Amino acid sequence: GMAKASASVAPQVVGFFNSTEDHTIGVGSPLYSSPEQLEGKECSPAVDIFALGVVLAELYTLPKTMSERHYDLRDIRSAVFCKRTEIRDAFPELCSVMTHMVAKNPKERLSLGQVKKLLKAISDKLPPR
C-alpha cells in the first residue's frame, strides 16, 4: 500500500551520515547523499533528484577502478564533472540536466517532472550505456 506519515515530525538524519566514510551508519552511501543530508538538515524530494543525478552521471563515466570512481563522484558532487572537456563535448545536453540535478542548493535542483521531460527530450541524442 501507500506509505503514510504517522506524525507531522520531520525525519531526523543526524548521526546516520558520515561524510568521511564510504558507507553510512544507517543505509545508503554519502557519495550519493545530498549536501543537506550530510549536514543533517531537513530533507525534501530534492535529495532524491541529487542522488539520481549522481547515478546518471556515473553511468556515463564508466570508471574502471575504485580510484577513478571516487574522483568521478567527487567531481559530480561538486558540479565540476561537466567542465571536463571529454564529458561536455560528448554529452552537452546531458551535462545541462545533470548539473541542475546536483546543484548544492536543493531549491535550484530540477523537479522529477522536469528531469523526466528534459531526459525524454534529449534521449535520442544519447548513446546507449
C-alpha positions in Angstrom: 0.0 0.0 0.0 0.8 3.6 0.1 3.2 4.8 2.8 1.7 7.5 5.1 3.3 9.7 7.6 2.2 8.8 11.1 3.1 12.1 12.6 4.0 15.6 11.5 7.6 15.2 12.7 10.3 15.8 10.2 12.6 12.8 9.7 15.9 13.0 11.5 19.1 12.0 9.7 21.6 13.4 12.1 24.0 10.6 13.1 23.2 8.4 10.1 25.7 10.1 7.7 29.4 10.4 8.0 31.0 12.3 5.1 34.4 10.8 5.6 33.3 7.2 5.2 32.3 5.1 2.1 29.2 3.8 3.9 26.7 5.4 6.1 25.9 4.3 9.6 22.3 3.7 8.6 21.7 3.0 5.0 22.9 4.3 1.7 26.2 5.9 0.8 27.3 9.5 1.4 28.7 9.5 -2.1 25.2 9.7 -3.4 23.7 11.7 -0.5 22.8 15.3 -0.9 24.7 18.1 0.9 21.7 18.7 3.2 21.5 15.0 4.1 25.2 15.0 5.1 24.7 18.1 7.1 21.7 16.7 9.0 19.4 19.3 7.6 15.7 18.8 6.7 15.3 16.7 3.6 12.9 17.1 0.7 12.3 15.2 -2.6 15.3 17.2 -3.9 17.6 14.7 -2.1 16.3 12.0 -4.5 17.0 14.2 -7.5 20.5 14.8 -6.3 21.1 11.0 -5.9 19.6 10.3 -9.3 21.8 13.0 -10.8 24.9 11.3 -9.3 23.9 7.9 -10.5 23.0 9.2 -14.0 26.4 10.9 -14.3 28.2 7.8 -13.0 26.5 5.8 -15.8 28.3 7.9 -18.4 31.7 7.9 -16.8 32.1 4.1 -16.6 35.1 4.2 -14.1 37.5 1.3 -14.4 38.9 1.4 -10.9 37.7 2.4 -7.4 40.1 5.4 -7.5 38.6 6.6 -10.8 35.1 6.1 -9.4 35.9 8.2 -6.3 37.4 11.0 -8.4 34.4 10.9 -10.7 31.9 11.0 -7.8 33.8 13.9 -6.2 33.6 15.9 -9.4 30.0 15.0 -10.0 29.1 16.0 -6.4 31.0 19.3 -6.7 29.3 20.1 -10.1 32.7 20.3 -11.9 32.0 17.0 -13.7 30.6 18.7 -16.8 33.5 21.1 -17.0 35.7 18.2 -18.2 36.0 18.7 -22.0 35.6 15.0 -22.9 32.3 14.8 -21.0 30.9 18.2 -22.0 31.7 17.6 -25.7 30.3 14.1 -25.7 27.1 14.8 -23.8 26.3 18.5 -23.8 22.6 18.2 -23.3 23.0 15.6 -20.6 25.5 17.8 -18.8 23.0 20.6 -18.6 20.4 18.3 -17.0 22.9 16.6 -14.6 24.4 20.0 -13.4 20.9 21.1 -12.4 20.2 17.8 -10.7 23.3 18.0 -8.4 23.0 21.7 -7.5 24.2 22.3 -4.0 21.1 24.3 -3.1 18.1 22.0 -3.2 15.9 24.8 -4.3 18.0 25.1 -7.5 17.5 21.4 -8.4 15.1 20.3 -11.0 11.9 18.6 -10.1 11.3 15.0 -11.0 8.8 16.1 -13.7 11.4 18.5 -15.2 14.0 15.8 -15.2 11.6 13.4 -17.0 10.7 16.0 -19.6 14.3 17.0 -20.3 15.7 13.5 -20.4 12.8 12.4 -22.7 13.6 15.4 -25.0 17.3 14.5 -25.3 17.0 10.7 -25.2 17.5 10.3 -29.0 20.8 12.2 -28.7 22.3 10.0 -26.0 24.4 6.9 -26.8 23.2 3.7 -25.1 25.1 2.8 -21.9 
